Amino acid sequence: SESTGFGIMVNGETRAWLAETLGLHSKKLASLSRKTTEEAHSHLRSLLETETELDLAQHEHSATVDALLAKLQQNAQQPQCEALLEDYFVRQPLKDAVFVGHVNTDLDSIAGAIGAAEFFGGIACRSEEKFNGEIEYALEWTKIPIPPVFAETPGAGIPDSEGKLRGVCLVDHTEPKQMPKALLKDKAYLDRVIGVVDHHALATTFNKPIFLDVRPWGSMSTIVAHMFIRANRPISKELCRLLLCAILSDTLNLKSVTTTRADRFAVAMLAKFGDVREVNALAERLFKAKMSWIIGLGAYEMVRGDQKEFGVEGSPVKWSISVLEVTCIPTVLEFAEDLMIHLRVFRYQKGDIKDDDGKLVGHDPKKELHCAFLFVVDTVQLESVLLVAGSREKFIAERAFPAGRFRAAKKGIKSPSSRLEPHETLLDLEGLRDSSGEPYVSRKAQFLPCITEAVSALDPALHEFLTKPSGNTTRELVNALIAEKPVHDSVRLVFNEASLYKAVFGAPRRTKSDPELIADSSHRPQEEPKAVNDLEPNMEGVYLNVKVMRVDNDGSIWLGDQTGVVKAVFASGTGAAEKKPYFVKDCGLSIRNAHVKIIRGHLYLGIDRWVSVDPAELPAEFKVHVTNDVSTRLTVRKTFAVSDGPHNMLGVLEEEDEPIIV
């Protein structure tokens, strides 16, 4: 591993296999250095990596795609009768229509609008001016022009030269609040809607029969590709590539639980038709482009960029779910405090009343959101975390995801609520699986159903607690917003972040050079290793120097120092699994950023992807206190119901008692 720089451990048997596979003599393999050419690196990496979902899809459908391509080429010369019927009865009604996706534009809604407009012979539009870096990258790579804005397009948002407005086909959505604002201004906007192409549940009742193509597939662009095939229509290389990008984006590289066989086939087909050989590399470039764009915009846009609002019948609780799809979660969590501020700003501003020109004319507290959830999804590792912006969000999150683990969103973070501890500002879903055994990565299929179920199951007596106006923090936040209104710098909305920070956290933002921050040990990692005997429930950022005492066949591992031994438990994600090879019997280890976990009342050392594990040279006098196994202790909890009245239970507090020896 030192010679190749790939971070893999190579034993003699593996080295011989690699040498044979690469066609290299073992001495040549051993002499590989960091200066090895990129081609050799790529070749070695391709041999070592397991097949991805994309690889499997392409292999599975390779023969079918080849046969389909030959058949389409034949049919293009001699169209079949069903294709003529498809053209006459299906395509004609939507000819010259305007095809537009939803607000908070994503790549699937842009690609779907472009593809559907080309298929039906209409005009593609985008719903709003701004679009993310992933869209920008995909359009630049495919050399397809960005569609015009709906509000500014003749026949769409404004009358054409004849004073007429065209019919509209909604793409990738049906909810009115996701439609372009210029369309909603027309009181009879539903009369203009003549078609829908979507892969979500219908959310609108239309007042007349319209064209509908709604399929339970992972991407709307899969439906568009399917339309071309049904009609024996050739798809240009550029459009094949754009639709491929959109499917990769919406299905998280075919790894999302929303992925269907139709999506897998469409990816294999479009990659072949579009002459895309490195589909995995394309997906990685798309996700990186999206992440760098999102981070560059700042917290305000990160919270609102991919956000949807929800409610459930029979409950007054209203909430939103924002999703950030990135390739590195810790990079986003560096902005955790700013994100929590703007989640709270967003919650409040949903009650703002604006006129047709967007000018603020009032505020209705009843329209405010009660909870704002932000999930950060690692699209490579298929892991997610939930940023917790307040006690209400925590109250629902711990019921929606009972197996999740709360921890601090980052070192030294402050809590935005008096009823929320700093170590409760993030809910880690790493390693968790849903009932189908899939990791939590999808808003539609996983986050929303879990939260909806949790809200629906709440006792009505708790509704008042979740919906009553917030306290002093919100009032201070409102005052800060009123005192200095945000301004638009032509790229983004700019707030007085210092005022907002002080309003939410009650004190000015502290910098790394702040003497108080330097002096406060709670805002920095532990400098001295902790003793095993001093481990306490829910402890975070644990630093230990230990010896591996025992490794059982079932994977159980015991660690010890001069004060006692503790059993280690590993999260089920890939990040934690990668650390297991370090835990070899009798080895000394330096473990940083671990946490203490309570399972059935017993204390364990938790190892997840955030933990740093390094070999350690222990002194000769290092003798483990083997008779003091702290994992055999039982932690007793006292539970209290907290209420400010007979019908208003605020929640549950748990008080840790001193550990006792069983």
N, C-alpha and C positions, 0 to 999 in steps of 0.2 A: 504493500500500500504506500510505503514511503517513496518508492520509485515511480509509481504511476500518478500519485496525487489524487486518486479517486476515493480514498477513504475506505477501501475494502481490505479485509484481512485475508491473506493468501497463504495457505499451508502448502506443503510439498505436493500433495495429491492434486490440489486445485491448480498449482503452478504448472504441473505436467499437463493437465487438461487444457489450460489456457494456451500453453505452448503449442500443443497439437492443433487446437482449434484455430489459432491465429496463423498457423503455418510458420512459427518461429522456433528457433532453437532455444532451449531453456536459458542459456547464457544471454541470448539477445533479449529475452523477456526480462531477465533480472536487471539488464542494463538500461531498460526504458527509463527515461528521466522526465522531468517536468517540461523539458524542451521538445518532447515528442510532438510531432505535427498534429494539427487539429484533425486531419483525416484519420490518423491512427487512433486518436482519442475517441472520435465518433464511432469508429469501427468497433473498438473494444467495448464502448458503452452499449452499443446496439446488441452485442453478444451477451453482455452481462445482465441487461435489463429484461425483466419478464414481459410477456406480451401484454399490451394494453387492451382496453375495450375496443379501441379503434383498430388495432391490428387484428383482433379476433373478428370484428365485423367485416373487415376487408377480405380476410381469408374465407369466412363463411359464405360470403355472397359473390366471390370473385367470378365463378363460372356463370352464375345467373346474370351478372352485370355484363359480361362479355357477350352472352347470347342476346341480351336485351339490346345492347348497342347495335349489334348486327341487324336485329329485327327492326329497330327504329330507323336505321339507315335505309332499309328496304321499304318500309312504310312511308318514309318521307317522299320517295319516288312514286309510290303507288298507294295513296291514302286509303284506308279501310272505311267501309260505310259507317261504322260506329263513330269514327273520328269526325265524319261530316255531320252526323247528328249532334255530336258533342259541340261542334262549332256553331251550329245553327241554333240549338235550343239552350245551350249553357252560356256560351261566350257572348252572344249577341245582346242579351238583356243588360249586360254590364259594360257594353262598349261605350267609350267616351266618359265613363264614370271617373270620379276622383277617389283614389285609394290612399287611405291615411291610417297610420298607426296611432298608438296612445301617447299621452303626455308622459313625461319622464321616459323619454324615448330610449329604447334599447335596440340592439342590432337586429333582433328577429323582426321587430315591427318595421324597421327601415327596409331590410332585405325583402320581407314579405310584401310590402307596398310596391317596391320596384318590380319584383317578380310577377305579382298579380296584375299590375298595370300593363306589363309587357304581354302577359298571356291574354288578357281581356281587351287590350287596345284602349287603355285609359290613361289617366295622368296620375303619377305617383307624387305624393306630398309628404312632408314630415310635419308633425304636430306642433313643433316649437323650434325656436331659433337654435338653442344649444343642443349639442350631442356629445357623447362621451368619446374618449380616446380609442376605444375598441372599434366604434363605428368609423371614426376617422381613419384608423389603420386599414380596416377592411376595404373601404372605398378607395383609398389610395393604392392598395395592393391590386385590386381588381380593375382599377382605372375606370370606375363607374362614377358619374357625377352625383353629387349629393342632391336629393330631391328638393324642390323649393318649399318654403314655409306655407302651410295651408292658408293662413290668414292673409297672405299677400298674393295669392295666386288667383288670377281671373277665372271665374267659374267655380272656385272653391270657397275661399273666404270673402271674396268680393265679386260683384257681378262682372261678366265678361263684356266684350265690346257690344254685344246685343242686349245687355242688361239682364242676362239670365244667369242662374246658378245651376250647376250640374248636380246629378244624383251622386250620393256618397256611398262607397263601400268601406265599412269599418274593417280594419285589419288588426288582428291580435288583441282585440278587446271588444266589449259590448257595454261596459258600465258607463253611464253618462259622465261621471266625474273623471273618467279617463279620456274623454273625447276632447278634441281641440276646442279651446274657448271660443274661437270665432264661429264654430258650428253651433255651440250651445247658446250663443246670443240670439239665434233665431228661435222664437218660441215654438215654431212648428218644425224643429230640427229633425224629429223622427220621421216626418213626411219626406225629408230629403234622403234618408237612409234607405237604399235599395238593395243592399247586400252586406253579408258578413262572411269573412273567412277567419276562423279562430280555432284555438285548441284549448280554450278555457270554457268553464260552464257559462251558459247564457245568463246574463244579469239584467236584461232589459226585455220587457214585453212590447213587441212592435205592434203598431195599430193596423198593419196590413200584411199580406203575404209578401215575403221578400226572398231573395236568393240567399241560401244558407249553406255553407260548407264548414261544419264544425266537427272535428275529429279529436278523440282523446289521445293525441300524440304528444311527444315531448317538445315539438317546435312547430310554429306556424309555417315556417319555410319548408318543412317536410311536406305539408299539404300542397304548397305551390309546386314543388317538384313533381309530386304525384299527378297534379293537373296536366302538366306538360306531357307526361308519359301516357296518360289516358287518351289524350287528344292527338297522339302521334306527332307532337310538335317538337322540333329540335330546340335545345337550350344552348344558348351561346356559352362559350368557354368562360367569359367574364361573369355571367349570371350564375353558372354552375359554382364558381368559386365563391361568390357572395352568399348564395344559399347555403353552401357548405360551412362557411364561417358562422352564419347565424345558427345553424343546428348545433355546431360545436359549442357555441356560447350558451344557448338555452338549455342544453343537456349536460353542461359541464364536461365536455369531451366524452359524451355517452356514459358518464358515470352517475348522473342524477337518477333518483328513483322514478322520475317522470319519463325516462327513456323507454321507448317501445321498439319492437322489432322493425316497425316502419322507419323509425329514425336511423337505426343501424344500417338498414338497407339503403336509405337515402344517402347516408354518408359514403358508403362504399361506391354507390353509383355516381354521385357528384364528384368524388375524388378521381374516379376513372375518366368521366366525361370532361372534367376540368383540368386533367393532367397534373394532379397534385400528388406527389410521391411521398412527401414527408408531412403527413397529416398531424402527427403528434407535435412536430416542431411548429406547425402553423397554429395549433391550439395554444401552445405555450406563448407564442408571440402575441396572440390576441389578448390573452389574460394579462400579460405584462403591460401591454399598451393601455388596457383599461385601468389597471392599478395605478400606473404612474400618472395618468390623467386625473383620477379620483383624488389621489393624495395631493396633487398640485392645486386643486380647487379650494381645499380647506374644509373645515368642519360643517359649515352651513350647507354646502352642496353635498357633502358626503352623507349627511342625514337625509336630505331630500332627493338625492339622485335616483334611487330606486325604492320608492316608498309607496305603500298602499294602505288604505284605511279599512277597518272592519268593525262589525258589531254583530250581536247575536240576538235573535228574537226572544223577548221575555226578559232581557237584561238591559239596563240603561248604560252599561259600561261600553265605551268606545275606545278603540286602540288603533295604533298604526304599527306596521312592520316594515322596517327598512332593511335592506340587504346590501352588503358590500362584498363583492366577489373579488378576492385578491389572491396573490401567490405567497404572501408573507404576512401573517396576522400580527406579529410583534411590531412591524412598521406602522400599522394602523393604530395600535394601542399606545404608541407614543403620543397620540393626540386624544387620549381617552377623556381627559378633563374638558377639553374644548368640545368634544362630541357630546358629553353629558350636558354641557351648557346648552348646546343647540338642540338637543332632544327636548329639553325643557322649554326653550324658546318656541320650538315648533308646536309643542303641545298647547301652549298658550295662544299662539297666533292663529290656530285653527278657528278661534272664536272671533277673529277680526271680520268686520263687515266692510266690503268695498263696493264702490259704484262701478258702472260699466267701463270706466277708464282706469280702473285699478286703484283709485284713490281711497284711502282709509276714511270711512265715515262713521265708524262706531265699533263696538265690541259686544258680543253676546257670550257670556260665560257658559251658557248651556251648550254652546257649539264647540267648546274646547274639548280636546282629547283628554282622556283620563290616564292613558298609558302610551308610551312611545318606546317600542322595542327596536334595537339595532343589532342584527346578527352579522358577524364578520365570518365569511366562509372562505376557507383555504381550498381553492379549486384544484390544487395539486395533491395535497395530502387527504382531501375529503374530510376535513374537520371544521368544526364551527365553535364560536364563542358568542355569548350574548352579553352586550354591554348593558348594565343595570343603572338607569338614571335616577331612580327614586325608590321609596319604600313600596309604592303601589306596584311598580314593575317587579320588584323582588317577590311581593306577596303572590302575584300570579305566576311568575316564572318558576318558583319552587314547587308549585302545584302542577304546572304543565310539564316540567322536566324534573321529577323527583330524584332521578339518579344523577343529575348534574352536580358539579362541585363548584361551590362559590370560592372565589379568591380575589385578591387585589388585581385590578386591571393593569396596574404597573406599579413599580416601586415608588413609595412616597406619595401615592395618590390620596387626595382628600375626598371625603364623602360630600355629595351635594344635599344630603338630607340628614336631619338629626336622628331619624329612625333607620338609618342605613349605615353600617360600618364600612370602613375602607376595604376590608377583606371580603365584602359582599358586593363589590362594584362590577364583578364579572362572573358569569356562570359558564363554566367550561363544559362543553358537550363532547370533548375528545373521547373517542372510544365507545361512545354510546351508540346503540343500534335501535331502530324501530322494530315493530312486530314482524317485519319482513326481513330483518337482519341487515338493513341498509343504514349507512351512516347518516346523520342529520345534516342535510345540505340544502333542502328545498323548502322554500316558503309555502308554495302551493300544496305540496304533498305531505309536509311534516310540521313545520313551524306553526302554520295557521291551524291545522286540525288540533294540535296539542293545546294551543292557547284557547281556542274556541271551546274545547271540552272542559278545560279548567274553569273558564268563566261561566259556562253553562251550569257547572256543578256547584257553584257558590251558593251559600245560603242567602236568600234575599235580604237578611238582616245586615249583610256585609256590603250591600250595594251603596249605602250611604257613605260608608268609610271610603270606598273607592271613587265616589263621584263628587263628594263635597269639595268646595273650593279649597285650594292649597293655602298654606299659612304664610308666614313672613317671607320665606324665600321667594315665593312667586310675586308677592307685592314688591319686594326689592327689585326683582327682575323687571317687572312692568315699569317701575319708576326709571330704571336704567334705560329701557327702550324708549320711553317717552322723552327723557332728558336729552338724549342724543340719538336721533333717528339714523338708521343705516343709510348709506349712500351707495349708488351703483357706479363702479369705475369703468363701465362698458364691458367688463368681463365677468365680474362677480359682485355680489352685495357685500359691502364692507361695514362691519359693526365696530363699535368701540369695545373691543374684546376685554380690555382691562376693567371697564365698568361692569360688564356682564360677569366676569370672573368674580369680582368682589361681591356682586349681588347674590350669586349662587353659593359661593364658598365662604362668604362672610369676612374675607381678608384679601389683601392684594396678592397677586400671583408671586410666588417666590422663585427666584432664579437659582441656578447652580452656585452662584457666588454669594448668595445670601448667607450671612453668618449663622442665622438661626437654623437654616436648613442643614448647614454643615455640622452644626452642633447636635442636631436632633437625630439620634441613631435610628429612630423609627423610619426615617426617610432614606436610608441607605442599607445595603445588604449587611448581614452580620459579618464583622471583621474577624471575630474569634469563633472557633468551632464550638458548637453546642455539645453538652454531654448527653448521652443517650438517656440517662436517668432524669434529665431535666425536660424531656419532651412533654408538651402539654397539648390538650385537644385544640384542633383548628389552628395550630401554629403554622405560619407561612415563612418562606424564605429560609428554611433550616439549612445550616451548614454543619456537617459532621465529618470527622476523620475516623474511619471505622475499619475493622477487619472483617472479611467475609468468613463467617464461622461455619455455615452449613448451606449446601445447595441440594435440595431433595429432587428426586426423579419427577415429581409433579410440578417442579419449577419454584417451589417455596424456597425463600432465601432469608437467612438470619444474619444480621450485622451486629457487631459489638465493639465496645470500647471499655475503658477501665471502670466505667460505672454501671454497665449493664448491656443487655442485648435487646434487639427489636426486630420484628419481622417486617420485611419489605413487601409492598404490594405494587404491582405495575398496572398503569392504565392500559386499556386494550388497544389504543391507537398505535400506528406504526412508529411514531416518534419515540414512545416508551420502549417498544420492542427492540429498537436499535441499540438501546443501552444495556440490554441483558448480557451480551457477550463480555462486558467488563466485570461482571460479578462471578469471579472464579474463586473457589475455596482457597482460603489462607492469603488471598491478595489484600493489600491495603488500598483503600479508596478514599478520595476526597470528594464528598457529595455536597453540592451547593444548590440552593433554591428548591429543596424538597419541601414537602408539607406533611403535617400529621393528620391522619385520617382515622375516623372512628367507625368501625364496622361491628354491628351488633354489640356495641358498648365497649369493644376492645380497641386498643391503640396500635396503629401501624404507621410505618413510614411510607408515604406515597411517592411513587416515582412516575413522572409523566414526561412529556416531550420538553418541558421547560427546564428540567433538571440538568445540571452539569455534573458529569461523572469523570473523574480523572484518577489515574494511578497515584498512589501516595506511598512514600517511604516512611514507615512507622518506626519509632525508636525501639531499640532492643528491649527496653524495660516495659514496652506496651503489652500489658497483660489484661485480657478480657475478663470482666466480672460475669462469668457464665451463669451464675446462680440467680442473677437478678434479671429475669425476662420481663420487660415492661409491657410486652404484648399480652401477658396473662392478667394484667390489671383490668379491672372493670370500672369504667367511668360512669358514675351515677349522675343522672340529670334530674333536675327539678323543673317541672313545667307549670307555667302560670298562664291563665287566660287573661288578657288585658282588655278592659272595657271602660268606656266613659258613660255608660248608661245601660239599662236593661236590654236594649235592642240594638246595640251598636258595638259589636266585638271588633276591636282594632287589630287583633292578631294574637300571636303566641310568642312568649319569651321563654328561652331555655337558659337556665343558670347551671354552670359547671360546678360540681362539687369536687372536693379533693379526691384523686384516685385512691382506691383502696385495694389491698391485696386480697385476691380470692383464695 
